Amino acid sequence: MPANTESPSTAGVQPDASLEVCDTDSEYGLGVRTLAPRRKGQVIHHFTGVLTPELLQHSLQVSPGMHITQTEIIGFLSHSCEPDCRLDMARSELVALRDIRPGDLLTIDYAETEDVLYRQFACHCGAARCRHWITGRTEQPNAEGRAYLATLAP
């Protein structure tokens, strides 16, 4: 798809009133809350936006060298090392990985879609398998991440 165009498979999708972008009451800022129960495997949201080769803070990688931005919802999803959702970038869908209660924040694992993150960061998601420092799937922790992880070593 050419840069700066709407994804044709989801053009004209209406906003979903059962999702809200909200303040997470944490240092991480905004997130997305579901206002309705979700079942494992359910498509929660079909998304659209503008495609660009630029890696931006709230963009998500669609394919190598191509990112989607100006999305209504998905650019604000929170990270978890054990997420409750996943992004299907080929189908432009947000899918539940398990049952989700109304009021829960929706989370994805940023390393599942991004080769390189806009900015690596310390993770405090509390998951049993928390990686503690989040990178894209093809990058190693930067100097700040290596220093941070060294402080966690037993």
C-alpha positions as CSV (number, residue, x, y, z in Angstrom):
1,M,0.0,0.0,0.0
2,P,1.3,3.5,-0.7
3,A,2.3,5.8,2.1
4,N,-0.2,8.1,3.7
5,T,-3.3,6.3,2.6
6,E,-6.1,4.7,4.5
7,S,-6.1,0.9,4.7
8,P,-8.6,-0.1,2.0
9,S,-9.8,-3.2,4.0
10,T,-11.1,-1.0,6.9
11,A,-12.0,2.3,5.2
12,G,-15.2,3.7,6.6
13,V,-15.1,1.7,9.9
14,Q,-17.2,3.6,12.5
15,P,-15.8,4.4,16.0
16,D,-16.5,1.6,18.6
17,A,-18.4,3.1,21.6
18,S,-17.4,0.0,23.6
19,L,-13.8,1.1,23.7
20,E,-12.4,4.2,25.3
21,V,-9.0,5.9,25.3
22,C,-8.4,6.8,28.9
23,D,-5.8,8.0,31.4
24,T,-4.1,4.9,33.0
25,D,-3.4,6.8,36.2
26,S,0.2,5.8,35.8
27,E,3.4,7.2,34.4
28,Y,2.6,5.6,31.1
29,G,-0.3,8.0,30.2
30,L,-3.1,6.9,28.0
31,G,-4.4,3.4,27.4
32,V,-7.5,1.7,26.0
33,R,-10.3,0.3,28.2
34,T,-13.0,-2.1,27.1
35,L,-16.5,-1.2,28.3
36,A,-17.9,-4.6,27.2
37,P,-16.9,-8.1,28.0
38,R,-14.7,-9.8,25.4
39,R,-14.3,-13.5,24.7
40,K,-11.0,-15.3,23.8
41,G,-10.6,-15.2,20.0
42,Q,-13.1,-12.3,19.6
43,V,-12.2,-9.5,17.2
44,I,-12.4,-6.5,19.4
45,H,-11.6,-3.8,16.9
46,H,-11.0,-3.3,13.2
47,F,-8.6,-0.4,12.7
48,T,-7.6,2.0,10.0
49,G,-5.2,4.9,9.8
50,V,-2.5,6.5,7.7
51,L,0.4,4.4,6.4
52,T,3.9,6.0,6.5
53,P,7.5,4.8,6.4
54,E,8.1,6.9,9.5
55,L,8.5,5.3,12.9
56,L,6.5,7.5,15.3
57,Q,5.7,7.3,19.0
58,H,2.1,6.1,18.5
59,S,2.6,4.3,15.2
60,L,2.6,0.5,14.8
61,Q,4.5,-1.5,12.3
62,V,2.4,-3.0,9.5
63,S,5.3,-4.6,7.6
64,P,9.0,-4.0,7.5
65,G,9.5,-0.2,6.8
66,M,5.8,0.6,6.9
67,H,3.8,1.9,9.9
68,I,0.2,2.9,10.6
69,T,-0.5,6.1,12.5
70,Q,-3.5,8.3,13.2
71,T,-5.5,5.3,14.4
72,E,-8.5,5.8,16.7
73,I,-7.6,3.2,19.2
74,I,-4.6,0.9,18.6
75,G,-1.8,3.5,19.0
76,F,-2.9,3.9,22.6
77,L,-2.8,0.2,23.6
78,S,-0.7,-0.5,26.7
79,H,2.1,-3.0,26.8
80,S,2.2,-6.2,28.8
81,C,4.6,-9.1,28.7
82,E,1.6,-11.3,29.1
83,P,-1.0,-9.4,27.0
84,D,-4.7,-9.9,26.8
85,C,-4.8,-9.0,23.1
86,R,-2.8,-9.3,19.9
87,L,-2.8,-7.3,16.7
88,D,-3.3,-9.0,13.4
89,M,-1.6,-6.5,11.2
90,A,-2.5,-8.4,8.0
91,R,-6.3,-8.2,8.8
92,S,-6.2,-4.9,10.7
93,E,-7.8,-6.4,13.7
94,L,-7.3,-6.4,17.5
95,V,-8.1,-9.9,18.8
96,A,-8.7,-11.1,22.4
97,L,-6.2,-13.7,23.6
98,R,-8.3,-14.5,26.6
99,D,-11.6,-13.5,28.2
100,I,-11.5,-9.8,29.2
101,R,-13.9,-8.1,31.7
102,P,-15.5,-4.7,31.2
103,G,-13.3,-2.0,32.6
104,D,-10.1,-3.8,31.9
105,L,-7.2,-2.1,30.1
106,L,-6.4,-3.8,26.8
107,T,-2.8,-4.8,26.4
108,I,-0.5,-6.1,23.7
109,D,3.2,-7.1,23.7
110,Y,4.9,-4.3,21.7
111,A,7.7,-6.7,20.7
112,E,5.1,-8.9,18.8
113,T,4.5,-6.2,16.1
114,E,7.6,-3.9,16.2
115,D,11.0,-4.7,14.9
116,V,12.4,-1.6,16.5
117,L,10.6,0.5,19.1
118,Y,10.3,4.3,18.9
119,R,11.8,4.3,22.4
120,Q,12.8,1.3,24.6
121,F,11.5,1.4,28.1
122,A,11.5,-0.3,31.6
123,C,8.5,-2.5,32.1
124,H,6.6,-2.8,35.3
125,C,3.6,-4.9,34.0
126,G,3.8,-7.3,36.9
127,A,3.5,-10.4,34.6
128,A,5.1,-13.6,35.9
129,R,7.3,-13.6,32.8
130,C,8.0,-9.8,32.7
131,R,11.1,-9.0,30.6
132,H,11.7,-5.8,32.6
133,W,13.1,-3.9,29.6
134,I,11.1,-3.7,26.4
135,T,12.7,-3.6,22.9
136,G,11.5,-4.4,19.4
137,R,11.8,-8.0,18.3
138,T,15.0,-7.4,16.3
139,E,16.9,-5.1,18.7
140,Q,18.9,-5.6,21.8
141,P,18.6,-3.5,24.9
142,N,20.3,-0.1,24.5
143,A,22.8,1.3,27.0
144,E,20.0,2.6,29.3
145,G,18.3,-0.8,29.2
146,R,21.5,-2.8,29.9
147,A,22.2,-0.5,32.9
148,Y,18.6,-0.9,34.1
149,L,18.7,-4.7,33.8
150,A,22.0,-4.8,35.7
151,T,20.3,-3.2,38.7
152,L,17.8,-6.1,38.7
153,A,20.4,-8.9,38.7
154,P,20.4,-10.9,41.9
